[in-house]
Amino acid sequence: MSNVEYCHPAASIDGVLIIAGPEVRKAGFWIRLAAWVVDLACLFLVTIALALAALITIYLGGQFGGEINDQVMALAGYSSTAIVMLSGVVYFTIFVGSCGQTPGKMLFRLKVVRADGQEMTYDGALLRSLFWMLSLLLFGIGFLMIAFTRQKRGLHDILAGTSVIRLQRSP
């Protein structure tokens, strides 16, 4: 279990026992929100750097290639939006796909697992990330489901076949 702490891609958990075991606790709304805030801070730093690089490139391209007009400004806006959306999908897919944990989830000892108790895959993590965006587009209702369902699963968890569990402390 100590490998889980360091998010080693080959870290193992006891398969189905992690879901069906008596000591498994599903992570609730507030602790998941706290983990998400940590992830948002990490993602913000990366996204700002990427968006600034794109904006500077577009601006310099406008300077060297002619005037900066409405089309160049629209391109800058669309590029920034695409970077924000894609960086979130990539961030969550890579971390959850490799070990079931993002930095925020590591900090709060949470882990994303498949509903059948198996480790997450990159395909499953990508699917969950895309469904996460759907929960967001539905005005957050998909996230509020975590607080009001017995299984503590959001819309993205249900659609992707995942659960978020709390890991026990190592003795």
Secondary structure, DSSP 4 states (H G I P E B T S, - for coil): -HHHHTT-TT----TTHHHHSTT-EE--HHHHHHHHHHHHHHHHHHHHHHHHHHHHHHHHHHHHHS---HHHHHHHHHHHHHHHHHHHHHHHHHHHHHHS--HHHHHTTEEEEETTSPPP-HHHHHHHHHHHHHHHHTTTHHHHHHHHSTT---HHHHHHTEEEEEPPPP-
